[in-house]
Amino acid sequence: MSEFDYYEILEVSRDCNGAELKKSYRKLAMKFHPDRNQGDQEAEEKFKQINEAYEALSNEEKRNTYDRYGKEGLNRQGGGGGGGFGGSDMRDIFNSMFGGGGGFGQPQRNPGQKYSQDFEQELKLQFHEAVFGCEKKIDINYKIPCDDCKGTGAKDAKLKTCDYCDGQGQVVMRQGPMTFAQTCPKCKGEGKTIAHKCRSCSGKGFKNKDATININIPAGVDSGNRLRAQGHGNQDKYGQRGDLYLTFHVEEDENFVRNGNDIYIEVPVFFTQAILGGAITIPSLEGELELMLKAGTKDKAQFVFNGEGVTDVHGGAKGRLVAQIQMTLPKKLNDQQKELLDKLQESFGVESKPHQSSLESAFGRVKEWFN
């Protein structure tokens, strides 16, 4: 494995904290995971480098050694460069990303199968569909084994012993004083390779099949949330289906803005109404609410309605609706309106000119500068 900088491969600065390190690792590991980049040798190598770097930098002692002496220092300690996926922290990250228990973190793949039984698909939802939940009819495209080659990708299902690993499925690598084994890059650990490609599937070992399924979306999901649709994944050579993982992308609404389980709405209020106060009716997710404006309500003032937000997808409790005042002024004034405003301003006397009293001391200091 070629030399590379751990911080660069994880795309973090040398003074990053543990949370920043883990966040970047999650993103990159998901991007370069082998199940998402089948047959891509560069992605597989990058994935190994990402794991190696995180295994070192997520351990405070190893990180201090690496910062002072580089990878050579870790090798002398006997704790670097393995590139393995050994830490429980790493397994936990994949379980949290992919649901664990047979998700992408632990792909269901039988020996000799060319693909994972699980796959991921993005599902777009309208704002109200995510907030209230819905039933969606979606089109999917999943893999089934090629009958002609029995899912092997080889003509007449005839495979030959891999000449790179001599059928072992693993190759032994050396890095300094360390020796470690890794999956054979040529046969992907199977120990056998294709002699002649199957014409029916062009050596892929599978064909694609279209289907339409109904999925129940729970209330409260948001962009980035994932839903496991059990039994709607790819099919293995024994006829068993894996799982489909749906990642949601929720469209924005014209009026409501969502932040977690809270909903924000901007309420335009004419300046006279803000000054006088009074009750106004505003829309909510499930109808209407009455908002009581106090006399002299300021621009950007917020009014909170507890329990009027989005249902928490896990706990069931509802968030808040936050109404924020947007002060509006008249765009044009006719002569009568100008006259009335002038009289109103005069009626307030000194109070209508707060800049004069508050800036008197400033005026005085400026005059003194030139005396």
C-alpha positions, 0 to 999 in steps of 0.5 A: 500500500502506497504512503499517504497522509492520514489527515489528507485521506480523511479530509480533516485538519491536523487540529480537528477534534474527535467529532469532526474526525468521526463525521468525515470518516462516516461520509467518506466510508459511506461514499467509498464502501465496496457495496456502492462501488462494485468492481471499482479497484480505486474505490476499494483501495481508498476505502482501505486507506480511510479505515487505516487512517481512522483506526490510527487517528481515533485512538488518542495514543496512536494519534499522538505517535503519528503526529510526532513520528508518522507511520514509521512511529506507529509501525515501531509500536506495532499498531499501524498500517494494518488497514483492517476494519478492526475497531468496534467503533468502526463497526458501530459507525457502520451499524448506525449508518446502515441499520446493522443486522444485515444492512450495508455495514454487514452485507448479506452476500453468499459465497460466489455471489456477485452482488449484495442482497441489500441496496439503497435508493433515494425517495423524494417526498413532498413536505406534507408527505413527510410531516404526516406520513403516507403510503407511496407506490415506488418503482425499483430495479433489483438484481436476480441471478443469471440462470444461464451461468447460475450467477457465476458470470462464467460461461456454463458456470465454469470457473478456474482457480485464481492465479493471483492468490492460488485459490486462497482468496487472500494475499499476504502483504508486507509493510515494514516489519508488519505482515497482514492478509487482505482479500485478493483484489482479483477474485474478491476473496472467492478463490476462483475467476471466470474463464470465459464470460457468460454471454447472457449477462456479459460476465456480471452474474446477474440481470436486472428486474423491475418492480413496483412496491407499496411502502408505508412512510411513517409521520415525521421523517426528514431528509437524510432519514433511512427506512428499511423495506425488508424483503425488497432487496436483491435476490440471491441464487437460493431465491431469498430477497435482501432488504431495500434501504430508502433514503428520504429527500424532503422538498421544501414548503412555500410557507413552512420551514422545518428544523428538526421537529419544529416548524417556523412560519413568517407572519407579515404584519402591517406596522399599524397593527404591530403598534396597536396589537390585536388578534390575527389568525395564522395557518398551522400544520393542521388548521388555524391558530390565533396569535395575540399581538401585544401592543408595540410588537417588534419586528422579528418577534417570535411567538411559540406554540408548543405541540403544533410542530412535527411528530417525532418519528421515534418518540411520537412527541410533537415539536413547536410551531414558531411564528416570527413577525415580519413588519411591513411598511406601506410602499406608497402614501397619498396626500391624506395619509401623509397628512395624518402621519405628520399629525400623528408624529407631532402628537408624540412630541419629543418622543417622536424624535428619539435621535435628538435626545440620544445623540445630544452628547455626541453632537456636543463632543463633535463641537468640542473637537473643533473649538 
